[in-house]
Amino acid sequence: MTKGDFHLHSTASDGVYSPTWVMETAAARGVRALSLTDHDTTDGLAEARRAADRLGLQLIPGIELSTDLAKADVHLLGYGFDVQAKRLQDFLRWQREGRLDRVHTIVRILRENGMPIEVERVLEIAGEATVGRPHVARALVEQGHVKSVQEAFDLWLGNGKPADVNREKLVPIDAIQMIHDHGGVVFVAHAVFIGEDYPEAVEQLARWGLDGIETYYKHYDAETIRTHEQIAARLGLAKSGGSDYHGLGNPDDREIGDIPFPDEQVDAFLAYLDRQGVDTGKQVH
C-alpha cells in the first residue's frame, strides 16, 4: 500500500462515492497524501478538504481535464492551482455544459440501436455530479441492456465504439496554459491510453509545457513503469502516480492506494510540487 494516491474520483464527477468517503477510505488504507481529480469540476474539493483536515491528510487541489490531440483523447491532471479563480471556473462550467449535450446525443444513438434509456434517469444517477459516460453505463446496466459498466464501454461507449460521441474540448496547449495561469502544474494521465505512439505524444505535450507524467498507474507492470520513467528522464518531466479510483467495480480497478507507487517516489513528487510553489495542501484553509 502506498502512502500517496493522486488520481481519485468522487460523486462530484463520475465516481460512485462521496468526497468524504474517498478521504475516509484513503485514510483507513494508509494513504497520507492525495488529490481528488474529478472530471472538469472542483465542486468536490471543499467537502474533501473538510474531511482531509479532520483526518490529518495532505490534500492537493486537483482536476482531470479532457483534451484532444489530433484524433487522440488526452487526459491531463492539474495539481495545486487556484480553485477559486473565476476564469478557470467559467471554463469548467463550459466544459460541463458540453458533457450534458454529449449525454443527450449518446442516449439518442443508444435508442436508435435498440437500447432505450432516458436522459432523465442518467441525470438522476449523476445527481449533483458532472454527468459523464459512466452514468450512462450504469443506466444501461440498470435496464438490463448490458451486464456491467465495463461491457457498456467495451461494446458501446468506449473510444471508437458506436456511441462514442466527441464533444468540444480544449487542445492540450490551452489546457496546460489554463492550469499554469492559475498557479498549478500539469501531468498527463494514463498516457498509454493515447495509443501506440504515446511517447511521441508526450514529447509534444512537453514542448507545450507539460510538467509531468503519471508513471505509477493502477495496473502498470514493471516494463510499462520503466518506459514511463525513461520518458520522464529524457524529457525532464516529474513523475506522479494514482489509482484512477471511481468505485465502479471494473475488472482492472484497484482500491485507493493500491498502486505501484513507491513511497520514495511519493516523497519526490511532493517535493517537486513544493519547489514549484503550488498549493500542496499544507496551507492553512
PLY file of the C-alpha trace (Angstrom):
ply
format ascii 1.0
element vertex 285
property float x
property float y
property float z
element edge 284
property int vertex1
property int vertex2
end_header
0.00 0.00 0.00
1.41 3.37 -1.00
1.10 6.46 1.16
0.13 8.61 -1.84
-2.62 8.48 -4.48
-3.03 11.46 -6.79
-5.77 10.37 -9.19
-9.13 9.88 -7.48
-12.77 10.49 -8.45
-15.91 11.08 -6.41
-19.61 11.74 -6.87
-18.65 15.29 -7.87
-18.00 13.77 -11.31
-18.27 10.10 -12.29
-17.18 8.35 -9.12
-19.55 6.23 -7.05
-18.63 7.55 -3.58
-18.70 10.97 -1.94
-15.57 13.07 -1.42
-15.84 12.42 2.31
-16.00 8.65 1.75
-12.97 8.81 -0.55
-10.96 10.70 2.07
-12.03 8.40 4.91
-11.30 5.26 2.91
-7.92 6.59 1.82
-7.00 7.31 5.43
-8.16 3.86 6.54
-5.96 2.31 3.86
-2.86 4.19 4.99
-2.78 6.91 2.36
-1.43 10.15 3.81
-1.19 12.45 0.77
-3.67 12.52 -2.10
-5.54 14.54 -4.69
-9.19 14.48 -5.71
-9.15 14.85 -9.50
-12.75 14.88 -10.63
-13.52 15.45 -14.31
-13.97 19.11 -15.27
-15.04 20.18 -11.79
-13.65 21.27 -8.45
-17.04 21.00 -6.75
-15.96 18.12 -4.52
-12.85 19.78 -3.16
-14.44 21.80 -0.35
-16.07 18.70 1.15
-12.88 16.71 0.60
-10.86 19.46 2.32
-13.05 19.34 5.42
-12.67 15.57 5.65
-8.93 15.66 4.92
-8.30 18.26 7.60
-10.26 16.20 10.11
-8.31 13.07 9.19
-4.89 14.72 9.04
-4.44 14.08 5.29
-2.48 16.25 2.89
-4.98 17.07 0.13
-3.62 18.69 -3.03
-6.20 20.54 -5.17
-6.69 18.53 -8.35
-8.71 18.11 -11.52
-8.76 15.94 -14.65
-9.31 17.73 -17.96
-10.15 16.10 -21.30
-8.31 17.44 -24.33
-7.90 16.49 -27.99
-4.54 15.88 -29.64
-5.20 15.14 -33.33
-7.60 12.18 -33.04
-6.43 11.12 -29.59
-8.23 11.75 -26.32
-5.62 13.09 -23.90
-6.44 13.49 -20.21
-4.46 15.99 -18.18
-4.21 16.16 -14.40
-3.90 19.62 -12.87
-2.46 19.98 -9.37
-2.06 22.84 -6.92
-3.95 25.54 -8.83
-6.14 28.36 -7.51
-9.51 26.65 -7.15
-11.38 29.93 -6.75
-10.11 31.61 -9.94
-13.10 32.97 -11.88
-11.69 32.35 -15.37
-10.94 28.75 -14.51
-14.41 28.19 -13.06
-16.04 29.81 -16.11
-14.14 27.40 -18.34
-15.13 24.40 -16.23
-18.77 25.43 -16.45
-18.47 25.46 -20.25
-16.88 22.00 -20.14
-19.74 20.62 -18.05
-22.34 22.04 -20.44
-20.57 20.19 -23.24
-20.84 16.96 -21.25
-24.61 17.39 -20.94
-25.02 17.91 -24.69
-22.91 14.81 -25.25
-25.13 12.67 -23.00
-28.24 13.66 -24.95
-26.55 12.56 -28.19
-25.31 9.28 -26.68
-28.79 8.41 -25.40
-30.27 9.08 -28.85
-27.71 6.78 -30.50
-28.35 4.03 -27.98
-32.10 4.32 -28.51
-31.59 4.02 -32.26
-29.64 0.83 -31.60
-32.44 -0.79 -29.59
-31.24 0.14 -26.11
-33.64 2.79 -24.83
-32.70 4.66 -21.69
-33.90 8.04 -20.51
-31.70 11.10 -20.21
-33.62 11.96 -17.04
-32.56 8.67 -15.47
-28.91 9.26 -16.41
-29.10 12.65 -14.74
-30.72 11.10 -11.65
-27.82 8.64 -11.42
-25.34 11.51 -11.78
-27.12 13.55 -9.10
-25.19 16.78 -8.47
-22.14 15.39 -10.24
-20.69 16.32 -13.61
-22.51 13.89 -15.88
-20.46 11.50 -18.00
-20.30 8.18 -19.79
-20.08 6.08 -16.60
-23.51 7.38 -15.60
-24.87 6.30 -19.00
-23.21 2.91 -18.49
-24.89 2.46 -15.12
-28.26 3.26 -16.71
-27.61 0.62 -19.36
-26.82 -1.95 -16.65
-29.93 -0.94 -14.70
-32.13 -1.52 -17.77
-30.50 -4.88 -18.49
-29.01 -3.85 -21.82
-25.52 -4.86 -20.66
-24.20 -6.89 -17.74
-21.60 -4.45 -16.44
-20.22 -0.94 -16.76
-17.14 -2.42 -18.40
-19.28 -4.20 -21.01
-21.06 -0.93 -21.75
-17.75 0.70 -22.56
-16.37 -2.31 -24.43
-19.41 -2.53 -26.72
-20.88 0.95 -26.94
-19.33 3.85 -25.04
-15.57 3.39 -25.29
-13.33 5.23 -27.70
-14.24 4.37 -31.27
-17.41 2.48 -30.30
-20.85 3.22 -31.83
-21.96 5.61 -29.08
-18.61 7.32 -28.63
-19.54 10.96 -29.11
-16.97 13.72 -29.30
-17.57 16.98 -27.53
-15.83 20.29 -27.88
-12.67 20.18 -25.82
-9.52 22.16 -25.27
-6.39 21.37 -27.17
-3.66 20.36 -24.72
-1.58 23.51 -25.09
-4.53 25.65 -23.95
-5.37 23.34 -21.04
-1.76 23.41 -19.88
-1.71 27.19 -20.11
-5.02 27.42 -18.24
-3.66 25.50 -15.24
-0.31 27.29 -15.35
-2.05 30.67 -15.43
-3.78 29.75 -12.18
-0.70 28.62 -10.31
-0.77 24.86 -10.94
1.20 22.15 -12.70
0.02 19.64 -15.31
0.70 15.92 -15.68
-0.52 13.66 -18.46
-2.77 10.88 -17.12
-2.52 7.21 -18.19
-0.52 8.10 -21.31
-0.73 4.57 -22.73
-4.41 5.21 -23.48
-3.37 7.79 -26.06
-2.29 4.96 -28.36
0.79 3.12 -29.53
2.59 6.35 -30.36
2.07 7.81 -26.88
5.80 8.53 -26.31
5.72 10.90 -29.29
2.53 12.49 -27.97
4.15 13.06 -24.57
7.11 14.71 -26.33
4.72 17.14 -27.99
2.98 17.83 -24.70
6.37 18.51 -23.11
7.14 21.07 -25.81
3.88 22.78 -24.82
4.89 22.98 -21.18
3.75 19.68 -19.65
5.25 19.31 -16.18
5.00 15.58 -15.58
3.74 12.13 -16.49
1.60 9.71 -14.46
4.20 6.97 -14.17
2.84 4.71 -11.42
-0.69 3.96 -12.62
-3.03 1.36 -11.14
-2.26 -1.69 -13.29
1.04 -0.74 -14.94
3.51 -3.61 -14.95
7.24 -3.19 -14.32
8.08 -2.79 -18.00
5.48 -0.07 -18.55
6.67 1.77 -15.45
10.27 1.56 -16.66
9.26 3.00 -20.03
7.48 5.90 -18.32
10.48 6.51 -16.06
12.73 6.66 -19.12
10.38 9.11 -20.86
10.33 11.29 -17.75
14.12 11.27 -17.51
14.60 12.05 -21.20
12.11 14.92 -21.24
12.83 16.31 -17.78
9.34 15.53 -16.51
8.26 14.91 -12.93
6.52 11.62 -12.06
3.18 11.06 -10.34
1.01 8.07 -9.53
-2.63 7.25 -8.98
-5.28 4.55 -8.88
-7.83 6.43 -11.05
-10.35 5.21 -8.48
-14.03 5.54 -9.42
-15.55 2.70 -7.37
-17.24 1.24 -10.45
-16.01 -2.32 -9.90
-14.47 -2.78 -13.33
-12.12 -5.77 -13.78
-8.95 -3.66 -13.89
-9.90 -1.40 -10.96
-7.67 -1.03 -7.92
-8.54 0.14 -4.45
-7.41 3.55 -3.28
-3.66 3.46 -2.74
-3.27 0.03 -4.35
-0.79 1.21 -6.95
2.90 0.56 -7.75
3.96 3.96 -6.40
6.99 3.60 -4.10
6.95 5.85 -1.04
10.25 7.44 -2.05
8.66 8.45 -5.36
5.66 9.87 -3.48
8.11 11.97 -1.48
9.85 13.06 -4.70
6.52 14.11 -6.22
5.54 16.14 -3.16
8.99 17.74 -3.06
8.61 18.68 -6.73
5.30 20.40 -6.01
6.89 22.28 -3.13
9.67 23.51 -5.41
7.10 24.76 -7.91
5.43 26.81 -5.19
1.95 25.40 -5.85
-0.77 24.67 -3.28
0.30 21.37 -1.79
-2.41 21.21 0.84
-0.09 22.35 3.62
-1.50 25.87 3.70
-3.95 26.94 6.35
-7.51 26.76 4.96
0 1
1 2
2 3
3 4
4 5
5 6
6 7
7 8
8 9
9 10
10 11
11 12
12 13
13 14
14 15
15 16
16 17
17 18
18 19
19 20
20 21
21 22
22 23
23 24
24 25
25 26
26 27
27 28
28 29
29 30
30 31
31 32
32 33
33 34
34 35
35 36
36 37
37 38
38 39
39 40
40 41
41 42
42 43
43 44
44 45
45 46
46 47
47 48
48 49
49 50
50 51
51 52
52 53
53 54
54 55
55 56
56 57
57 58
58 59
59 60
60 61
61 62
62 63
63 64
64 65
65 66
66 67
67 68
68 69
69 70
70 71
71 72
72 73
73 74
74 75
75 76
76 77
77 78
78 79
79 80
80 81
81 82
82 83
83 84
84 85
85 86
86 87
87 88
88 89
89 90
90 91
91 92
92 93
93 94
94 95
95 96
96 97
97 98
98 99
99 100
100 101
101 102
102 103
103 104
104 105
105 106
106 107
107 108
108 109
109 110
110 111
111 112
112 113
113 114
114 115
115 116
116 117
117 118
118 119
119 120
120 121
121 122
122 123
123 124
124 125
125 126
126 127
127 128
128 129
129 130
130 131
131 132
132 133
133 134
134 135
135 136
136 137
137 138
138 139
139 140
140 141
141 142
142 143
143 144
144 145
145 146
146 147
147 148
148 149
149 150
150 151
151 152
152 153
153 154
154 155
155 156
156 157
157 158
158 159
159 160
160 161
161 162
162 163
163 164
164 165
165 166
166 167
167 168
168 169
169 170
170 171
171 172
172 173
173 174
174 175
175 176
176 177
177 178
178 179
179 180
180 181
181 182
182 183
183 184
184 185
185 186
186 187
187 188
188 189
189 190
190 191
191 192
192 193
193 194
194 195
195 196
196 197
197 198
198 199
199 200
200 201
201 202
202 203
203 204
204 205
205 206
206 207
207 208
208 209
209 210
210 211
211 212
212 213
213 214
214 215
215 216
216 217
217 218
218 219
219 220
220 221
221 222
222 223
223 224
224 225
225 226
226 227
227 228
228 229
229 230
230 231
231 232
232 233
233 234
234 235
235 236
236 237
237 238
238 239
239 240
240 241
241 242
242 243
243 244
244 245
245 246
246 247
247 248
248 249
249 250
250 251
251 252
252 253
253 254
254 255
255 256
256 257
257 258
258 259
259 260
260 261
261 262
262 263
263 264
264 265
265 266
266 267
267 268
268 269
269 270
270 271
271 272
272 273
273 274
274 275
275 276
276 277
277 278
278 279
279 280
280 281
281 282
282 283
283 284
